[in-house]
Amino acid sequence: MTLSCERLGSLLVILGFFVLWEAACLAFAISPLVLPRPSAIVAVLVTRWPALMPHAVQTLYTTLVGFALGVSLGVAIGMVIGSSRFAYKVAFPLLVGFSSIPKVAVVPILVLWFGAGTVPAIITAMIISIFPVVVNVATGLATTEPELEDVLRTWKASRTDILFNVGLPRTMPYLFASLKVAVTLAFVGTVIAETVASNKGIGNMMLIASSNFNVPLVFAGLFILAGLGVALYAVFSLVEKRITGWANRKTEFAMG
């Protein structure tokens, strides 16, 4: 009953936001070139969906591939950094410095190396996904209770046994928290690359639409990106509850 009320309240807040948006555009006679009404954006989504769907599929494909690669590398690097103090001191500053570089500045270099197309977008999504995963995995391993490790050591467990039987399972809540952040960042990386180095995808479509002053179509692209991001976030939240439900001791303010 409480969960149904929460979902109903969330739905009413979302609907209220769009109703206020629509009313403000009508009341203040805001030009569609400045801020189109939600009804106009929905109309564009409906009427032009056959043309928009290939762009949405391309962006989703690019994001998921880059995200998967970024998570794989992030978990591997996080395991190394979280398991070794020496690796942490050596590699972490370099990783922080690299992640601080604006990704829009990296895309032209990727275009020079790999040419325009899907590859730079995949690599950009991968790069932007790595850092949250590394930080959370390393944090999860570093905060594993020493008592659990001591128990396994008394049974003559190796360092690898401790990592896979204690460290990684205890890291799962941190990992899924990073996945929900990384998947939204992956969309950012994909769209950045698509606006610079691609002839297909939501980013490219929005760039062309803005150059033609088709603002409702630009906002339609934003709606698609928001919908894809929310959908993937919800998927990871569901998987997180199935796998790491044991870690949720307080749910009043739990995200997801």
N, C-alpha and C positions, 0 to 999 in steps of 0.2 A: 504493500500500500504506500509506504513512504517513498519507495523507488519510483512508483508511478506518478506520485505527486511531484517528485523532483524533475522527472522527464517532462511532465506537463508544464511545470514552471519554466523550464529551459525553453520549451517550444514557444510559450507565450512571450518570453523575453525576446526571442529571435523575431517572431512575428511583429511584436511591438516596435522593434528597431526599424524594420522595413516599412511599417505603416507610418512611423514618424518621418522617415526619409521621404516617402512618397508625398506626405502632407506638406513637408517643408518645401519641396520642389514646386508643388502647386501653389502654395500660399505666397511664396516669394518670387514666383515666376522665374525660377533658375533656368538658364539656358541649358539645353542638352549638351552643348559643347563644353560646359563647365561641370555639370553634374547631372547625368541622365536619371530619370525616375526608375525605380526597381521594376515597374511594370514594363517599361521600354526595354530594359535589359533582358527580362524574361522572354519578351517577344522576340528579341534577337536570338536568344538561345533556342527557342522553339523553331523559328523559321529557318535558321541557318545551321541547325544541328548536323545535318548530313555533311556540310562542308567543315564544320568544327570538329567532328569526331575524329578524323584522321590526325589532326593536330593534337587532340587530347590523348589519343593512343600513343602517339610518338613521344610526347612529354612523359607520360606514365611509364612507358618502356625504358626510356633513357634514365629516368629517375630511379627506377627499381634496379636496373643493372648497376648504375653508379653507387647506389645505396648498398647493394649486396657486396660489391667489391670493397667499399669503404668500411663496412662492418667487419668483413673478414680480416682486412688489414688492421683495423682498429683493435679487434679482439686479440690478434697475435701480438701487436706492439704493446697493448695494455698488459698482457700476460707477462711479457718480458720485463717491462718497467715495474709492474707491481710485485714481481718476484725477486727483483735484484735492486738493492740500494745503489750499486755502482751504475747499473743501466739507467736508473731514475735520474741520477745526478748528471750523467753524460748526455742522455737523449732527450730528456724532458725540456730543457731550455731551447734546444733546437726545434722541437715540435711546437712549442709555444710561439717561437718567432715565426715559423713557417705558417702557422694558423692565423697569425696576425696580419699577414699580407692580404689586402683586398683581392678577392677572387676575380673581380672584373679586370684587374691588372694582369692576372695569370692567363686569361683566355686568349689574348693575342699571341702569347708565346706558344700556347697549345696549337693554335691555328698554324703557326709557322712550322711546327713539328709534324703535325698530323693532318693538316689541311682542314678546310671548312667541312662541317657535317656533324654526324652523330658522335664521333669519337671525342672531340673536345668537350662536348656537353656531358658525356659519361664521366670523363676524367674530372671535370669540375665538380659534378655531383659527388664523386668518390672522395675528392680531396676535402670537401666541406663537411662530409659525414664522419671523417676519421676522428677528429679531435674530441668530440663529446664521448665517443665510445672508448677511446684510449683513457681519458680522464676517469670515467666511471668504472671501467674494469680495473684499472690500476688502484683506484680508491677502494673498491670492493676487496681486492686481494690484500691491500695494505692494512685493512681494518678487520681482517679475519681474526677471530678469537685465538690467542696463543694456546689456550687450554685444549682446543680441539686438535691443534697440531701436535701438542705434547702427547695426547692420547695415542695418536697414530704412530708417533715415534717410539713409544713403548712397545708397540707391536712390530717394530723394525720396518716401518713403512718408508719407502724412498721419498725423495723430494717430489718426484713426479706423481707418486701415489697421493701425497698430501695435496698437491695442486689440483688434481682431478677429482678427488673424493671430498675435499673440504673447501679449498679455495674457490674453485669455479662455481660450485653450487651456492655458496654464500654470496657470490658476486651477481647472481641472477637478478635480484631486484635492482641493483645498480645498472646492469646491462640493459634491462627493459626500459628503465627511466631514460637512458641515453638514446635508445632506439626511437622513442617517441619524439625526442628532440631532433635527432639526426635525420629522420625521414622528412620533417618539415624543412630543415635546412637543405636537404638534397634537392627539393623542388626549387629553392632559391638558386642553387648552383646551376641547375638545368636551365632555368629561364634566363639567367644571366648569359650563359653560353649561347642559347638559342637566339637572343637578341643581337649577338655579335657575329656568330659563326655558323649559322644554320639557315636552311631555306624551308624548314618544316618545324612544327611544334607550336605550342601556345605562345611562347616568347616571341617567335618570329611573326606569328599572326598578329599579336598585339602591337609589335613595332610597325608593321605595315598599316594596321588600322589607325594608329595614332598619326602616322604621316599623312593619311587621308582624312584626318579629323573625324573619324568614325568613333566617337567616344563611347557610345553604347556597346559597340563591339569590343572595345578595349576592356570595359567593365565586365562584359560577358566572359572574356578570358580570365579576369580576376575571379569571377564566380566559379569557373571551372577549376582553377587552381585551388581555391578554398575548399571546394567540394572534394577534390581528390585528396588534399591534405587531411581533412577531417576524417574521410573514410579510412585512410591508412592508419591514422592515429587511433581510430576506434578499433581497428583490427589488432594492433599491437596491444592496446589496453585489454582486449578480450583474451588474447594469448597470455598476457602477463598474469591475469587473474587465474587462469587455468594452471600455470606453471609455478607461480610464486605466491599463491594464496596463503601459504604458511607464513609469509613474512609480513602480512598485513595485520598488525595488531590494533591499529587505530584507523578507522575508515571515515571519520566525520569529514576530514578535509583532504582525503586521498584524491589525487588527480587521476582521472580515468574512471 
